[in-house]
Amino acid sequence: MHQLNKTAYAFIYITLAVLAIGCTGTPESTETESQPDEITYPSDVLPSLDQWSIMLGDGEVIRDLTDFAHPEYFYTAHDSTDWVVFKTPNGGVTSPNSHNTRTELGQKERWTPETGGKLRGTLKVMHVSTTGDARVAASYSVVVGQIHSGDGHENEPIKIFYKKFPGHERGSVFWNYEINTEGDNDKRWDYSTAIWGYDMSTLGDGPDTYPAEPEDGVALGEEFRYEINVHEGVMYLTFEREGYPTKTFTKSLLESEYANKEDMPEQIVTLYAGLGRDGTERPTAYAGEQQFFKQGAYNQTNGRDPGTNRVWSTGADTYDGDVAKQYANGSYTEVWFRESSIGPGTAPTR
């Protein structure tokens, strides 16, 4: 357990900062402009943390986040305001049902689409892995918010991604809907929708060959906001970014659009062609299933062989799980949140 009092946390934080000054060659540095006079805990910045537990990048689960921080995975930073930092390497200890590391909050409460729930976040992605295979859809990406089902196949009605190819200044933000498969879950798939930049299906022609940079992409360190509002079985999504029109989407979680083979989008036929993921969804989608929100940095880049799965096995460098080497060589993801709120779903205003 890494429960630290404020004196101990301040000492470790300052020590790591001094060591970091001596490091060179760290890609896309995320140094802060200044530090606050008093080191704060994540729970001082995000008051809603009493409604969450967290899994850290080393696999540890912490259920009480009051006055908790971890100097490698979950801590605070300050530029013009206070932020909570979620950081996790490409390779390490994962949850039982995933091959990807995460420093990610998990909502304690459960709800159904019929009862609803709402999650908001204001964030900026500071780093995504600079290693991976450009032909694999999940390379160079991180999930910064999601709904996870606690029943049935335990699929995900939404995952919000940020992805940036190496060498690009701007990346893409998109959201994926995972079908809640009828019968066998081995044929499940994600349908991806672009918000800014590309959706998940835009790939490179070779391992190190990248598509053109998205014209309306989001840069590392650029702030954006999202809201997931589930009300009476319908998911209302809102995405905001300074200087751009608000983007909104609506998706029923009670009635499937993908219950028949002919309903499968062409994107899925192409993206999952090598995997045989051609399942259909149960007609009632996620109706009646227990759900919960997740938020933070769920690293989608891993060291698995791309030859086994051209959607999710990204072939990134993991340095045999050595966290320090991964952080020093760009094989990690880092996301900062300054605002987060969670609560019941509400009737949409639009």
Buried (B, 14 or more C-beta within 10 A) or exposed (E): EBEBEBEEBBEBBEEEEEEEEEEEEBBBEBEBEEBEEEBBBBBBBBEBBEBBBBBBBBEEEBEEBEBBBBBBBBBBBBBEEBBBBBBBBBBBEBBEEBBBBBBBBBBEBBBBBBBBBBBBBBBBBBBBBBBBBBBBBBBBBBBBBBBBBEBBBEBBBBBBBBBBBBEBEBBBBBBBBBBBBBEEBEBBBBBBBBBBBBBBBBBBEEEEEBEEBBEBBBEBEBBBBBBBBBBBBBBBBBBBBEEEEEBEBEBBBBEBBBBEEEEBBEBBEEBBEEBEBEBBBBEBBBBEBBBBBBBBBBBBBBBBEBEEBBBBBBBBBBBEBBBEBBBBBBBBBBBBBBBBBBBEBEEEEE
